[in-house]
Amino acid sequence: MRMNDDLQQRWWNLEASLVERFGKKPDLEAILFLIGIQEFGQIRGKFSKEEKQDLMHVAVCSLLASSGYYELEGVDNDGWPHFRQLKAMPEMNPAEQENFIKDHVLLYFEQSSTI
């Protein structure tokens, strides 16, 4: 079995858990949005388009902090976390980037009890 096959199977398992919990299959962007909300810690009825983008950025930084790419610098007066990049991302094609993020998403859910 190739490593990507294992990643894909683990991803399908995560998607199945999320479908069970939310009633529909989320794409990667929706999962990043959910992680961003979790990390932001404030549930609201509505987020602006810019805030949604910011939440996805928070998610990516939070995910990649576990591999030493970012660290949390602090939280501003509105509760938004701010990160500092510690090292450059490796060169990857789009498919490799997606798998890299998916692997970090899987690690995030394995280490938390959010689903």
C-alpha positions as CSV (number, residue, x, y, z in Angstrom):
1,M,0.0,0.0,0.0
2,R,1.3,3.4,-0.9
3,M,1.4,6.2,1.6
4,N,-1.1,8.2,-0.4
5,D,-3.5,5.3,-0.3
6,D,-3.3,5.3,3.5
7,L,-3.8,9.1,3.6
8,Q,-6.8,8.8,1.3
9,Q,-8.4,6.1,3.4
10,R,-7.9,8.1,6.6
11,W,-9.3,11.2,4.8
12,W,-12.4,9.2,3.8
13,N,-12.8,8.0,7.4
14,L,-12.7,11.6,8.6
15,E,-15.2,12.7,6.0
16,A,-17.5,9.9,7.1
17,S,-17.3,11.1,10.7
18,L,-18.1,14.6,9.6
19,V,-21.0,13.5,7.5
20,E,-22.3,11.6,10.5
21,R,-22.0,14.7,12.7
22,F,-23.1,17.4,10.3
23,G,-25.3,15.6,7.8
24,K,-23.3,16.5,4.7
25,K,-19.9,15.9,3.3
26,P,-17.6,18.9,3.7
27,D,-14.8,19.8,1.3
28,L,-11.3,20.7,2.5
29,E,-12.2,24.5,2.6
30,A,-15.2,23.8,4.8
31,I,-13.1,21.6,7.1
32,L,-10.5,24.4,7.4
33,F,-13.3,26.8,8.2
34,L,-14.5,24.6,11.0
35,I,-11.0,24.3,12.4
36,G,-10.6,28.1,12.2
37,I,-13.8,28.6,14.2
38,Q,-12.6,26.0,16.7
39,E,-9.3,27.8,17.1
40,F,-10.8,31.3,17.1
41,G,-13.1,30.1,19.9
42,Q,-16.0,32.4,19.1
43,I,-19.2,31.0,17.6
44,R,-21.2,33.6,15.7
45,G,-24.3,33.4,13.5
46,K,-22.6,35.0,10.6
47,F,-19.0,35.8,9.5
48,S,-18.1,38.2,6.7
49,K,-16.3,37.0,3.6
50,E,-13.1,38.5,5.0
51,E,-13.6,36.8,8.4
52,K,-14.2,33.5,6.7
53,Q,-10.9,33.9,4.9
54,D,-9.2,34.9,8.1
55,L,-10.6,31.8,9.9
56,M,-9.2,29.5,7.1
57,H,-5.8,31.3,7.6
58,V,-6.0,30.7,11.3
59,A,-6.7,27.1,10.6
60,V,-3.8,26.6,8.3
61,C,-1.4,28.4,10.7
62,S,-2.7,26.3,13.6
63,L,-2.3,23.1,11.7
64,L,1.2,23.9,10.5
65,A,2.3,25.0,13.9
66,S,2.4,21.4,14.9
67,S,5.2,20.9,12.3
68,G,7.1,24.0,13.4
69,Y,6.2,26.2,10.5
70,Y,4.2,28.8,12.6
71,E,3.9,29.8,16.2
72,L,1.2,31.6,18.0
73,E,2.3,35.2,18.7
74,G,-0.7,36.2,20.6
75,V,-4.4,37.1,20.4
76,D,-5.6,40.6,19.6
77,N,-8.3,42.6,21.4
78,D,-11.0,41.0,19.3
79,G,-9.9,37.5,20.1
80,W,-8.2,36.8,16.8
81,P,-5.0,34.7,17.0
82,H,-1.9,35.9,15.2
83,F,0.9,33.7,14.1
84,R,4.5,34.2,13.1
85,Q,6.1,32.1,10.4
86,L,9.1,30.2,11.6
87,K,10.3,28.5,8.5
88,A,9.5,28.5,4.8
89,M,7.2,26.0,3.3
90,P,8.7,23.2,1.2
91,E,8.3,23.5,-2.6
92,M,5.3,21.4,-3.5
93,N,2.9,21.1,-6.5
94,P,-0.8,21.6,-5.9
95,A,-1.6,17.9,-5.2
96,E,1.3,17.7,-2.8
97,Q,0.1,20.8,-1.0
98,E,-3.4,19.4,-0.6
99,N,-2.0,16.1,0.8
100,F,0.3,18.1,3.1
101,I,-2.7,20.0,4.5
102,K,-4.9,16.9,4.6
103,D,-2.3,15.1,6.6
104,H,-2.1,18.0,9.1
105,V,-6.0,18.1,9.3
106,L,-6.0,14.4,10.1
107,L,-3.4,14.9,12.8
108,Y,-5.4,17.7,14.3
109,F,-8.5,15.6,14.6
110,E,-6.6,12.6,15.9
111,Q,-5.1,14.9,18.7
112,S,-8.4,16.5,19.6
113,S,-11.8,15.2,20.5
114,T,-13.7,17.7,18.3
115,I,-15.5,15.0,16.2
